[in-house]
């Protein structure tokens, strides 16, 4: 029997800092993979906002700046851990922050 919590979609916001070496096509490809992950698993994407290239507060992997992207979506809570795991191993992603919106 599947728990009701596992079926319920929750609102999330994901901020990603992408390596400045990645071209626009690479950023679109990464965001496409995230969008496919959300939609293929029964979630919905409500928006993607490209903040552009900004200076980092401190160097990350020897980079002084990064491309910031904000994505808002609905996803089952159990799948959020899987999404974070895939972002952690991605070489394109310098940092990410996934927060649940209440």
C-alpha positions, 0 to 999 in steps of 0.5 A: 500500500502506497502512503498518501504522503508519497503521492502528494506533490509539494512545491519546491524552489531550486537555485543552481549555480552553474559553471561559467565555462558552460555555454548557453546550450549546455545550460539549456541541456542541464535545465532540460534534464531537470525538467524531464526528471520532474515531468517524467516523475509526475511533477509539474514545472511552474517556471525557470528564471535565468538570473545570469552570470554573477560574482560568487561570495567566495571561489568555488572550484577555482571559479569567481563567478557562476550562472544562476538559475531558479526553477520552481516546480512540484514534485513528490518528496521522495524524489527530491532526494534523487534530484539532489543526488544527481545534481551533486554528481554533475560537474556542471553544477557548482552549487545547488539549493533545493528548498520546500516552499510551504 
